[in-house]
Amino acid sequence: MKNTILLCCSALFVFLFGIQFTAIAQKPITEINFAHIYNPNATYNLDYEVASNEDDYKLFLKFNINAQGQLLSNFQMFYGFKDSYTSNEIPEYKQIDFAEAKITGERNTHYLGVDIKNPEKKSILMLRVIQTQGQKEFFHVIKLRNNEGSLYTTILPFEKEREIPLFRNYVNGEEEFRIRQLFGSKEDITFLHYPETFLAAEPPLVIQSTRESPELNTDSTFVKREGEAISLAGEGFYFIQTDADSNEGISLVLTDRFFPKAALIDDVIEPFVYLSSSAEYEQLTNAENPKIALDEHLIKISRSQDRSKTIVRDYFRNVERANALFTNYKYGWKTDKGLIYTIYGNPDEVMLIDNSEEWIYLNRAGIPRLRFTFTRIENIFSPKHYVLLRDRNYAEFWFRTVDSWRTGRQGQ
């Protein structure tokens, strides 16, 4: 009798558990909160890289488990396709066999590789992750195609020694890496160097910029063999192609060896453009000893040495995370997404609507609910280039938040 009761309870649990997942899975993409994709303290963090050739895709995943006591065996992962962000249709999910897909793993970080076919040329790949013990379900959206075809190329940057991608759009200092061609015959790889380092994004209240758009011109080009270990030299970013006559390629930014952390004094000074007046920033950048000038400036505006240390700790935690998340062909903190993330931190809600993202911040420290919208713009240098829709109405809350940072209250 006891065993019968236990079996019935187990069956009921599975039944209810399944209903919960199905209810979430039936929601259109536009009604799902994707805030977990930017939260470093989420149950896990998932990075992906994609290479493609017409209908064939190679999906690489970096699955980092943050939850204590959780193993890869405590999760299940599925993939399926959708045609639109508003469809209620449940994709025909296929489970990823971890034993078959796993390339390597180290402690809580696991690297997976999956071959995927998309013969119907659907535009969206859905990833569904289930934490079986925690009874939680998470989704990830990967935009595969636009009207002109795939958003991805046949090549990816790989580590020098291991058969896994870098999972980032930058290389550190003299770091060696390889460019792998995942489809077709192996071709020579062309590198175009652009020395432009770009200015920081302008605040969300700036409607009409007085800046001139930078002219992007290459200053050098060189060719390497596919799979050859290389390192880069020269500030700026590199556009990397198999066919120099096409617009297809990938971008890598050359950074210092500490990136995504800001450790060198120039890298510490520059992000303070978001918290400084024009006059203050000019003084910092032109100071004979920038470090002393910055220390004195922070103590002056915060009126406390302890608060000045708090500002540096909390602010550069956001800068580092923005660099890790949003670096494409320029540093992450300089992008529009990086701007908002650096100042406001993790969004409470992230909603995906076709070619745009909405970030929502709930009431925080006297600042009312804020909504920021980013629109994906076609860009040959990055399939993830987003531009913030700016509005003068952000002015009051922007300046209040900046003032909270300057006085050491924002991280409280």
C-alpha positions in Angstrom: 0.0 0.0 0.0 2.8 2.4 0.9 4.6 1.7 -2.4 1.3 2.3 -4.3 0.9 5.7 -2.6 4.5 6.6 -3.4 4.0 5.6 -7.1 0.8 7.6 -7.3 2.5 10.7 -5.8 5.4 10.3 -8.2 3.1 10.0 -11.2 1.1 13.0 -10.1 4.4 15.0 -9.7 5.5 14.1 -13.2 2.0 14.9 -14.5 1.9 18.4 -12.9 5.5 19.0 -13.7 4.8 18.3 -17.4 1.8 20.6 -17.4 3.9 23.4 -16.0 6.5 23.0 -18.7 4.0 22.7 -21.5 2.2 25.9 -20.3 5.4 27.8 -20.5 6.4 26.2 -23.8 3.1 27.3 -25.3 3.8 30.9 -24.7 5.0 33.0 -27.7 8.5 34.2 -27.4 7.2 37.8 -26.8 5.6 36.7 -23.5 8.7 35.0 -21.9 11.0 36.8 -19.6 14.6 36.2 -20.7 16.3 38.2 -17.9 18.4 35.1 -17.0 20.5 35.4 -20.1 22.3 38.5 -18.7 22.3 37.6 -15.0 25.7 36.3 -13.8 24.0 34.9 -10.7 21.4 32.8 -12.6 21.1 29.1 -12.1 23.5 28.7 -15.1 25.0 30.8 -17.8 24.9 29.7 -21.4 27.1 31.0 -24.2 26.8 29.9 -27.8 28.5 30.0 -31.1 27.1 29.1 -34.5 28.6 28.2 -37.9 26.4 27.6 -40.9 26.3 26.5 -44.5 22.9 26.9 -46.1 20.6 24.6 -44.1 23.3 23.0 -42.0 24.4 24.4 -38.6 27.0 23.6 -36.0 25.9 24.8 -32.6 28.5 25.0 -29.8 27.4 25.6 -26.2 29.3 26.6 -23.1 27.2 25.6 -20.2 28.4 27.0 -16.9 26.5 25.8 -13.8 26.3 28.4 -11.0 23.8 26.7 -8.6 25.6 24.9 -5.8 25.4 21.1 -5.8 24.0 20.9 -9.4 25.7 18.6 -12.0 25.2 18.4 -15.7 23.0 15.3 -15.0 20.6 17.6 -13.2 19.7 19.3 -16.4 18.1 18.4 -19.7 18.4 20.4 -22.9 16.3 20.5 -26.1 16.3 22.4 -29.3 13.5 23.2 -31.8 12.6 25.8 -34.5 10.1 28.6 -34.7 8.9 30.8 -37.6 8.0 33.9 -35.5 8.3 35.5 -32.1 4.5 35.7 -31.8 3.6 32.0 -32.6 2.0 29.9 -29.9 3.1 26.7 -31.7 5.2 24.4 -29.6 8.4 23.5 -31.6 9.1 19.8 -32.2 11.9 19.7 -29.6 14.7 17.2 -29.9 16.7 16.4 -26.8 20.5 16.9 -26.8 22.3 13.8 -25.7 25.0 15.2 -23.4 27.1 12.0 -23.7 27.2 12.4 -27.4 27.4 16.2 -27.6 29.9 16.8 -24.9 33.3 17.9 -26.2 35.0 18.5 -22.9 34.3 19.7 -19.4 36.0 21.2 -16.4 34.3 21.4 -12.9 31.0 23.3 -13.5 31.7 24.3 -17.1 30.7 21.9 -20.0 31.3 22.3 -23.7 28.8 20.8 -26.1 28.7 20.5 -29.9 25.5 19.7 -31.9 25.0 19.3 -35.6 21.6 20.7 -36.6 19.7 20.7 -39.9 17.1 23.3 -40.8 15.7 22.2 -44.1 12.5 24.3 -43.7 14.8 27.4 -43.3 13.0 28.5 -40.1 14.4 31.8 -38.7 14.6 31.0 -35.0 16.3 28.3 -33.0 14.8 27.7 -29.5 16.8 26.1 -26.7 14.9 24.7 -23.8 16.8 23.9 -20.6 15.1 22.0 -17.7 16.6 21.9 -14.2 15.0 18.6 -13.1 15.7 18.9 -9.4 14.7 22.6 -9.1 11.6 22.1 -11.3 12.6 25.1 -13.4 12.5 25.7 -17.1 14.5 28.2 -19.1 14.5 29.3 -22.8 17.1 30.8 -25.1 16.5 32.3 -28.6 19.1 32.2 -31.4 18.1 34.1 -34.5 19.4 32.1 -37.4 18.2 33.8 -40.5 16.9 37.1 -42.0 15.3 37.7 -45.4 18.7 37.4 -47.1 19.8 34.1 -45.5 21.8 32.9 -42.6 23.3 35.3 -40.1 26.3 33.1 -39.6 29.4 32.1 -41.6 31.3 28.8 -42.0 34.2 30.0 -39.7 34.7 30.4 -36.0 37.6 31.4 -33.7 38.9 28.4 -31.8 41.2 27.9 -28.9 44.8 27.1 -29.9 44.9 23.7 -28.2 41.3 22.5 -27.7 38.7 21.8 -30.3 36.3 24.4 -28.8 35.4 28.0 -29.9 36.6 31.0 -27.9 32.9 31.9 -27.1 33.9 35.6 -27.2 34.5 38.3 -29.8 37.9 39.4 -28.4 41.4 38.0 -28.0 43.7 39.1 -25.1 47.1 40.6 -25.9 49.3 38.0 -27.5 46.9 35.2 -27.0 47.1 32.5 -29.7 44.1 31.1 -31.4 42.9 29.5 -34.6 40.3 30.2 -37.2 38.4 26.9 -38.1 36.3 26.4 -41.1 33.5 24.1 -40.1 32.0 23.5 -43.6 33.4 23.0 -47.1 37.0 22.8 -48.3 39.6 24.4 -46.1 40.4 27.9 -47.5 43.0 30.5 -46.6 41.7 33.1 -44.1 41.9 36.8 -44.8 42.3 39.3 -41.9 41.4 43.0 -42.4 42.6 45.2 -39.6 40.6 48.3 -38.7 42.5 50.5 -36.2 39.3 52.4 -35.0 38.6 51.9 -31.3 35.3 53.9 -31.2 33.8 56.4 -28.8 31.6 55.4 -25.9 27.8 55.3 -26.5 25.9 58.5 -25.8 23.4 58.7 -23.0 19.8 57.6 -23.7 18.5 61.1 -23.6 20.6 62.3 -26.6 18.3 62.3 -29.6 20.5 64.1 -32.2 24.2 63.4 -31.9 26.7 66.0 -32.8 29.4 63.4 -33.4 30.5 62.5 -36.9 30.3 58.8 -37.7 33.8 57.3 -37.9 35.2 56.3 -41.3 36.2 52.7 -41.2 39.3 52.1 -43.3 41.6 49.1 -43.1 45.3 49.8 -42.6 46.5 46.3 -43.3 45.5 42.9 -44.7 47.1 39.5 -44.2 46.3 35.9 -45.0 46.7 32.8 -42.7 46.0 29.1 -43.3 42.9 27.6 -41.9 43.6 26.1 -38.5 47.0 27.9 -38.1 47.8 29.2 -34.7 48.1 33.0 -34.8 48.2 36.0 -32.5 47.2 39.6 -33.4 49.0 42.9 -33.0 47.6 46.3 -33.5 44.8 48.2 -31.6 41.3 48.0 -33.0 39.4 45.1 -34.5 39.9 42.5 -37.2 37.3 41.4 -39.8 38.0 37.8 -40.8 36.8 36.2 -44.0 37.3 33.2 -46.3 36.1 35.3 -49.3 37.5 38.9 -49.3 35.0 39.8 -52.1 32.0 39.1 -50.0 30.4 40.8 -47.0 30.5 37.7 -44.8 32.9 37.3 -41.9 33.4 37.5 -38.2 35.0 40.2 -36.0 37.5 40.0 -33.2 38.7 42.9 -31.0 42.3 42.9 -29.8 42.3 43.8 -26.1 44.9 43.8 -23.3 45.5 40.7 -21.3 43.2 41.7 -18.4 40.1 42.2 -20.5 37.1 42.0 -19.8 38.4 43.5 -16.5 39.5 47.1 -16.6 43.0 47.0 -15.0 45.2 49.4 -17.0 44.7 53.1 -16.0 43.5 54.2 -19.4 40.9 51.4 -19.3 39.8 52.6 -15.8 39.6 56.3 -16.7 37.7 55.8 -20.0 34.4 54.3 -18.6 34.0 57.2 -16.2 32.8 59.2 -19.2 29.3 58.0 -18.2 29.7 59.5 -14.7 31.5 62.7 -15.4 30.9 66.1 -16.8 32.8 67.1 -19.9 35.1 69.3 -17.9 35.7 66.6 -15.3 36.4 64.0 -17.9 38.8 66.3 -19.8 40.7 66.9 -16.6 41.0 63.1 -15.9 42.2 62.3 -19.4 44.7 65.1 -19.5 46.1 64.7 -16.0 49.8 64.2 -15.6 49.1 61.3 -13.2 45.7 59.9 -14.1 45.5 57.5 -11.2 46.1 60.2 -8.6 43.7 62.5 -10.4 41.0 59.8 -10.4 41.4 59.0 -6.7 41.1 62.6 -5.8 38.1 63.1 -8.1 36.2 60.2 -6.6 36.9 61.3 -3.0 35.8 64.8 -3.9 32.4 63.8 -5.5 31.6 61.0 -3.0 33.0 63.0 0.0 34.4 59.7 1.5 37.3 57.5 0.7 35.3 54.4 1.7 32.4 55.5 -0.7 35.0 56.1 -3.5 36.2 52.5 -3.1 32.6 51.3 -3.3 32.0 53.2 -6.5 35.0 51.7 -8.1 34.1 48.1 -7.0 30.5 48.2 -8.0 30.9 50.3 -11.2 33.6 48.2 -12.6 31.8 45.0 -11.8 29.2 46.2 -14.3 31.8 47.3 -16.8 33.5 43.9 -16.7 30.2 42.1 -17.2 29.2 44.5 -20.0 32.5 43.7 -21.7 32.0 40.0 -21.4 28.4 40.1 -22.7 28.3 42.8 -25.4 31.8 43.1 -27.0 31.3 42.7 -30.7 33.6 44.9 -32.9 34.1 47.4 -30.0 34.4 47.1 -26.3 31.1 45.9 -24.6 30.8 48.9 -22.3 30.9 51.2 -25.3 27.9 49.6 -27.0 24.3 50.8 -26.4 23.5 47.7 -24.4 26.7 48.1 -22.5 25.9 51.7 -21.6 22.6 50.7 -20.0 24.0 47.6 -18.3 26.9 49.6 -16.8 24.7 52.2 -15.3 21.6 50.2 -14.4 23.0 46.6 -14.0 21.0 43.4 -14.7 17.5 44.1 -16.2 14.6 42.7 -14.2 12.8 41.7 -17.4 14.1 41.1 -20.9 11.5 40.7 -23.6 12.3 39.7 -27.2 10.1 41.2 -30.0 11.2 40.2 -33.5 14.3 42.3 -34.2 14.3 44.1 -30.9 14.8 43.6 -27.2 13.1 45.4 -24.3 14.9 45.8 -21.0 12.7 46.6 -18.0 14.0 47.8 -14.7 11.4 47.7 -11.8 11.3 50.4 -9.1 14.9 50.9 -7.7 16.0 53.4 -5.2 13.3 55.9 -6.0 13.6 55.5 -9.8 10.3 54.3 -11.3 9.9 51.5 -13.8 12.1 52.1 -16.8 11.9 50.5 -20.2 14.7 50.6 -22.8 14.3 49.3 -26.3 17.1 48.1 -28.5 16.7 47.4 -32.2 18.8 45.0 -34.1 20.5 46.8 -37.0 22.0 45.0 -40.0 25.8 45.2 -39.7 28.4 43.1 -41.6 30.7 43.2 -38.6 28.3 41.6 -36.1 24.9 39.7 -36.2 24.2 41.0 -32.7 24.4 44.8 -33.3 21.7 46.6 -31.4 20.9 50.3 -31.2 19.1 52.0 -28.3 15.9 54.0 -29.1 16.7 57.2 -27.4 14.2 59.6 -25.8 14.6 63.0 -24.0 12.2 61.7 -21.3 15.0 59.6 -19.9 16.9 62.7 -18.8 15.5 63.1 -15.3 16.0 59.5 -14.3 19.4 59.2 -16.0 20.8 62.1 -14.1 19.4 60.9 -10.8 21.0 57.5 -11.4 24.3 59.0 -12.3 24.2 61.1 -9.2 23.6 58.0 -7.1 26.7 56.5 -8.6 28.7 59.6 -7.9 27.7 59.6 -4.3 28.2 55.9 -3.8 24.5 55.1 -3.3 23.8 53.2 -6.5 25.2 49.8 -5.3 23.3 49.9 -2.0 
